Amino acid sequence: MTGRIRAIDQEAVLQLTDVIREGGLGVIPTDTVYGVVCDPCNDAAIDALFAAKQRPRSKSLQVLVPSVEAIEHLGLILPAPLDQLSEVLLPGAFSPVCIARTHCKLKTLRQENSARTQAIRVPNSAPCQSVLAAIGPLAASSANRSGQPSAQTAQEAYEQLGDSVDLYLDAGPTPGPVPSTVVACDASHRYGVSVLREGAVSSQQIHMLLSAGSQDLIQ
């Protein structure tokens, strides 16, 4: 095993904390696949992440957060009905697209017409949550070269990303390979949402939850 891969424990998480603060890249497990992560407020680190994946800079990144409550602290708004869906589906493989407030400092935001937006994730993974508890929110994408299969182990991630990543945290195989489902508000679509990427949570599940009505949704 390469020295860049470490079993996830408190010492390894502290090492990753230093890596991220210094503008480096890490790979961590989530509740779907392994993800490559960096500081979401560091432009150079974000550029390095895109370069490692050979992914166009125009593509989007998610931001991993420890809880739904943490979204507001980032200067993001979770609009209806995504807020109601989040009460049911988070933590989990559901990625709602938030709206950024004026003071939001994330460097991962996308300009969508007149709004700045950011897809977020609250992973249902104890190892991932231990990392987020120590470091805070992280910009993230799947730990693979663009267009290649997602990694379900740290070794698979290393075989694709190699030494472009500073540290890989290994917690064994993830539940993948199906990614999270990305959903945005869209008044032109049925139920007011658009599924941008279908993943572990199906479009049918989302539509069933929304068709049940807000009262049933939050019970």
Protein Blocks (a to p, Z undefined) as FASTA:
>chain_A
ZZkbccddfklmmmmmmmmmnopacddddfkbccddddfkbmklmmmmmmmnopafkbcc
ddddfbfklmmmnopacddfklmmmmmmpgcjddcdddddfklcbfkbccehjbccdddd
dddbfklmmmmmmnopcdddddddehiacdfbfklmmmmnmmmbfbdcdebjafblbdcd
dddddfkbghhiacfbdcfbcfklmmmmmmnojklmmZZ
